Amino acid sequence: MLQDLNLKDFLEKTGSNSPVPGGGSAAALTASLSASLVEMVSNLTVGKKKYEEVNEEMEEIKKIAMEMRKKFLNDIDRDSESFNGVMAAFKLPKETDEEKNTRKELIQKELKNAALIPLEIAKNSYKILDISEKVVIKGNQNAVTDGLVATMLARTAVLSALYNVKINLISIKDEEFIKQVTEEMDKLSDVNKREESILKKVEL
């Protein structure tokens, strides 16, 4: 599995002529890094006398961030597997009308899956902003820049995943599916403003 590769091997595989891992997996990795930094700031806050008032809140954020980190790691492989599914569908035989129809239907099914997975990554990455904002404001201020980096990475993960959704939508024929997915993407359209709002809370 891609998530089990060491960092050097993962980057080498990403930089190779293999189409996976690609942008969607990179978005998931970026989101995982973002969640990890939120987790770190909360860990550096929990148990500190200066931050006793937010100890319970930081404990909860730590748990949320840890679960997010693990989920995004799994998404690295899920995204790559969805791409492989599309490629496998394109390789199906198309000699007879029946084969052509089967191939066409499976391609559309796999394309939808390949759009829905990065959409899920984008939506979950957006949720990181809720907890990154909290650690920036209430967390250990010695690690505030780590919270800011988490915020920037979350924003990047959202946009990166959305681009991967869009590229798959181009080849999908189901107009209702496209409409529904587009509406979901529109709900994340303020991600740049969300990031900017959080970054402005800190003066360096």
C-alpha atoms as one frame of an Amber mdcrd trajectory, in Angstrom:
protein
   0.000   0.000   0.000   1.156   3.512  -0.780   0.651   4.708   2.789   3.110
   2.080   4.015   5.966   3.363   1.846   8.651   5.387   3.550   8.741   9.058
   2.627  11.639   8.730   0.189  10.051   5.836  -1.695   6.672   7.548  -1.797
   8.144  10.687  -3.316  10.174   8.697  -5.818   7.055   6.788  -6.871   5.118
  10.036  -7.152   7.840  11.499  -9.353   8.065   8.423 -11.596   6.235   7.799
 -14.870   3.530   5.903 -12.982   0.203   7.818 -12.947  -0.340   6.862  -9.311
   0.031   8.265  -6.773  -1.224  11.442  -8.391  -2.847  14.691  -7.378  -5.676
  13.103  -5.430  -3.323  11.039  -3.306  -1.147  14.113  -2.822  -4.217  15.998
  -1.605  -4.907  13.238   0.919  -1.300  13.279   2.099  -1.414  17.060   2.467
  -4.601  16.783   4.510  -3.000  14.128   6.696  -0.047  16.438   7.352  -2.459
  19.223   8.222  -4.329  17.044  10.704  -1.012  15.876  12.181   0.036  19.455
  12.895  -3.271  20.210  14.596  -2.758  17.072  16.642   0.738  18.217  17.558
  -0.361  21.670  18.722  -3.106  20.146  20.846  -0.598  17.709  22.350   1.691
  20.622  23.190  -1.224  22.350  24.894  -2.707  19.506  26.921  -1.380  19.330
  30.462   0.176  22.789  30.436  -0.777  24.882  33.471  -1.031  28.026  31.364
  -3.736  26.376  29.227  -5.736  24.585  31.934  -8.973  26.232  30.824  -8.791
  24.666  27.360  -7.343  21.316  28.393 -10.561  19.370  27.845 -11.199  21.048
  24.502  -7.672  20.313  23.334  -8.018  16.671  24.357 -11.079  16.425  22.126
  -9.338  18.198  19.238  -6.408  15.821  19.593  -8.721  12.826  19.169 -10.475
  14.350  16.171  -7.190  15.259  14.483  -5.748  11.800  15.073  -8.766  10.129
  13.461  -8.572  12.528  10.535  -4.877  11.806  10.078  -5.547   8.076   9.872
  -8.487   8.482   7.498  -6.540  10.684   5.098  -3.731   8.137   5.026  -6.225
   5.539   3.851  -7.488   8.024   1.276  -4.045   8.060  -0.339  -4.627   4.478
  -1.419  -8.351   4.892  -2.051  -7.742   7.651  -4.571  -5.059   5.712  -6.404
  -7.238   2.607  -6.474 -10.096   4.602  -7.986  -7.828   5.749 -10.799  -6.735
   2.176 -11.386 -10.401   1.240 -11.596 -10.952   3.761 -14.386  -7.939   2.504
 -16.284  -9.050  -1.113 -15.923 -12.470  -0.224 -17.320 -10.910   1.432 -20.367
  -8.946  -1.752 -21.047 -12.057  -3.939 -21.289 -12.726  -5.556 -24.682 -14.960
  -3.665 -27.130 -15.374  -6.054 -30.051 -19.114  -6.639 -29.777 -21.995  -4.266
 -29.009 -22.507  -6.023 -25.700 -18.830  -5.577 -24.776 -18.975  -1.936 -25.815
 -22.020  -1.274 -23.647 -20.533  -3.122 -20.675 -17.294  -1.205 -21.045 -19.082
   2.131 -21.389 -21.206   1.553 -18.288 -18.257   0.458 -16.180 -16.163   3.429
 -17.292 -18.915   5.793 -16.163 -19.276   3.953 -12.856 -15.541   4.107 -12.163
 -15.338   7.777 -13.190 -18.048   8.611 -10.677 -16.144   6.772  -7.968 -12.968
   8.598  -8.976 -14.835  11.890  -8.559 -16.535  11.050  -5.271 -13.375  10.029
  -3.422 -11.526  13.357  -3.900 -14.814  15.152  -3.168 -14.878  13.366   0.179
 -11.237  14.310   0.741 -12.041  17.949  -0.040 -15.029  18.030   2.330 -13.075
  16.431   5.167 -10.074  18.683   4.551 -12.370  21.674   4.874 -13.400  20.400
   8.318  -9.784  20.640   9.478 -10.133  24.419   9.376 -12.570  24.255  12.289
  -9.987  22.656  14.559  -6.917  24.413  13.153  -8.602  27.710  13.974  -9.152
  26.594  17.546  -5.543  25.585  18.133  -4.350  28.823  16.551  -6.514  30.886
  18.907  -6.490  28.776  22.077  -3.560  26.413  21.711   0.029  26.685  22.897
   1.192  29.955  21.382   4.741  28.669  21.108   3.368  26.402  18.368   0.960
  28.876  16.794   2.825  28.864  13.487   2.323  25.103  13.288  -1.398  25.756
  13.565  -1.112  28.291  10.759   0.739  25.807   8.559  -1.995  23.268   9.298
  -4.513  25.837   8.096  -2.630  26.501   4.871  -2.190  22.804   4.190  -5.901
  22.176   4.772  -6.795  24.857   2.254  -4.353  23.388  -0.258  -5.783  19.917
   0.280  -9.310  21.182  -0.360  -8.401  22.889  -3.628  -6.159  20.041  -4.773
  -8.899  17.477  -4.219 -11.500  19.659  -5.954  -9.372  19.894  -9.079  -9.287
  16.116  -9.151 -13.068  16.041  -8.905 -13.401  18.484 -11.782 -11.127  16.562
 -14.139 -13.270  13.466 -13.685 -16.546  15.338 -14.156 -15.465  16.289 -17.678
 -15.883  12.686 -18.845 -19.060  11.875 -16.906 -22.305  11.853 -18.894 -24.790
  11.814 -16.007 -25.974  15.432 -15.799 -27.799  14.926 -12.502 -24.657  13.481
 -10.925 -22.618  16.427 -12.211 -25.181  18.858 -10.794 -25.159  17.237  -7.371
 -21.369  17.074  -7.171 -21.026  20.666  -8.367 -23.408  21.807  -5.640 -21.271
  19.993  -3.067 -18.132  21.650  -4.414 -19.759  25.075  -4.267 -20.206  24.642
  -0.515 -16.418  24.695  -0.205 -15.895  27.752  -2.406 -15.099  30.038   0.532
 -12.044  28.016   1.572  -9.646  30.816   0.617 -11.554  33.288   2.779 -11.639
  30.808   5.652  -7.879  30.393   5.445  -7.306  34.147   5.256  -9.556  34.755
   8.250  -7.577  32.307  10.398  -4.190  33.599   9.290  -5.209  37.145  10.180
  -5.746  36.123  13.791  -1.988  36.020  14.312   0.503  38.848  14.020   4.137
  37.844  13.589
